[in-house]
């Protein structure tokens, strides 16, 4: 294990995050919210660590990072930045280490679960930092580092593979650093467009930016206690719904579409994603029709909540725990779907569900035609058996982790519905759940131990199970 490379990367990562803290510091000074001291201290600490880290490795030293080193580096990166990103909360808001870490891990992993009980009383600079952690974590801090620091030369592809959401990583350029840059360029462009559209809807710049960060990262942190419902605007609901759906798409497809390659619309995963979303919206909207009086109102609220939950964003325009149980059941099931591979969404991912569905259909065919040959394809390309095995094992580990996490939570005398939904919400990086962690409530009441359990679940979900679990294997540490 090349520890010097790992320590250098971690220190540079802290430096990058500290540079981004200049933005909330600027908001603190502008709004005179007295939270600036926490950001100043954090920036100084980040600068010192970064400068020291740059001196760890000489230019002529070996920069090769093993596959094991890549897994460990990615896992440590998310833990380290969550610890570092907690400093402003602890200094400026006097929050406990547990609550600060929970809020920051929730931010960077784009979960959106919060312990804040009165969001609107929190300094604006802290709220901006809170939302900015979403935006940075959405596309991935490792992807950001690979994009802006190609001179590191420490195996960018294996780092992105260890971090990227989905069973495969699609390179849109021969060089992985170029791929990372293109992805961030698309991410930035879409964020800018949504911000402008929200400004047209009457939001001020602060709210437009923070809600854009939460939308494009499929994170869900809002600056309002009642989330997006605060604005009482069908236009804002529509814009955020559209961009949540866009954020749930594979960003490689965004790049292809923006460069004129419209065949990307024929992508099987995208079509299945759109089909599932459409069916869920129609079913839920019809089911809640009596609650809202007319179909268009039901469609407005139903589509927003379906897309929000399925893409693992977690914004809310209604308390869906008051909807009919059938709609609640659909939303609960959607918590296990997620967005497309290569999106900022969490959970299992559409492509895995589609491949497992296709494989299940093939197995049924085998029972009818035992000597038949049935191939599994995706977009005209053959899916190898090892990919199916990998997805099957991922699905098993995901569901097992979900139940174990729920059991651990229930040990603290927390009801079954809350335990199950909190587990699903944390592991799927969704945020709000059902029961005592519903959209109108928060996670503040939970015991400290449960918050640490959920923080770990957020990390596991964001790094897609394997990256974290593999470092706990005995063979991982054997040379």
C-alpha positions, 0 to 999 in steps of 0.5 A: 500500500503506497501510503505516501500517495494516499496521504498526499491525495487526501491532503490535496483533497482537503485543500480543494475543499478549503478553497470552495469554503471561500464561497460560504465565507463570502456569503457570511461576510455579505450577510454579516451572519457571524459564521465567518470565523468557522470558515476562516479557521477551516480554510487555514487548516486546509491550507496548512494540510494541503501545503504539507501534503504537496511536499510528501512525494517528489516528482521522481517518486513512484506514483503507482497506486494499486487497486487495493490502494484505490479502494482505500483512498476513495473510502478514506477520502469521503470520511476525511472530507466529512470530518473536515467539512464538519469544522464550520458547524462545530465552530460557528454553530457549536454543534456536537461532533456527531451532529456535525459529522452526520450533517456533513456526511449527509451533504457530501453523499447527497443524502439530504437527511438533516438534524437541523430543527429550524433551518431558517434560523441557521446562518445563510453561509452555513446553509450555503456550505451545507448545499455546496457539499451536495454539489461537490459530492454529487459529481464526486470529489474524486472525479473533481480531483482527477479533473483538476489535478491530472498531474497526480498521475495516480491511476485516475480510472481506478479511483473513478471506478471505485467511486462512480455510481453504477456497475460500469464506467463509460469513458467519453474521452480516451483520457480519464482526466478529460472524461472527468472534465467533460462530466464536470462541464456538463454538470456546471452548465446544467446547474447554471441553466437551472439557477437562471430558470429558478431566478425567473420563478421569483427565487433570489440568487441565494435560494436559486443556487442552494436549490440548484445544488440540491437538485443537480446533486439529487441531494435535497437540502433546502433553505426552508423548513417546509422544503420546496413547498415554501415557495407555493409556485407551480413553476418552481415545482415544474423546473425542479421536477424536470431537473431532478429527472435530468440529474437522474440520467446518465451524465455521459448521455447528457454529454452526447446529447449536448454534442449532437449525438441524439441516438443517446435517447435510444439508450435502453436504461434511459427509456426504462427509467422514463417508463418507470417514472411515467407509470409511477407518476400516473398511478400516484397522481390518480391515487391522490386525485381525491386529496387535491380535487383536480388531476392537474394539481394531483399531477403537480404534487404526484410527479414532483414527489415521485421524481424526488424519491426515485432520483433520491433527491428528497425534496418535498412539496407535500407531506406524502405520509398523509397520502393514501397508503397505496401511494406511500407504498409506491414511494417506498418501493421507488426508494430502492430504484434510484436513478441511472448509472452514471447519474448523481442519484443513489440507491440500486440504479435502474440499469441493475434492475433492468438487467436483473429483470432481463435475466429473470425473463431469460430464466423463465424461458429456460424453464420452457425451452431447456435447450434454448440459447437466450442472450442478454443484451443492453443497447445491442451489446452482449452482457457478460455473465460476470456482470450479471453475477456482480449485479446479483451479488450487489443486490443481495449485499444491498438488501442485506445491508438494508435489513441489518441497518434497520435491525441495528436502528430498532435496537434503540427502541425505534419503531419498525416503520421509522427503522426501515425507512431511515435505513432505506433513506440513508443507504439509498442517499434519499434523505426523508423517509416515513414514520418519525423521519418523514418529510416534515420531520428530521433526524435530530431526535435519534440517539448518537449511536444511530446517527453514526450507524446512518452516517456509515450507511450513507457512505456505503450507499454512496460508494456502492457497497463494494468499495467500503466492504472490501477493505474489511476483508482479511485478504485485502490487507494480505500482500 
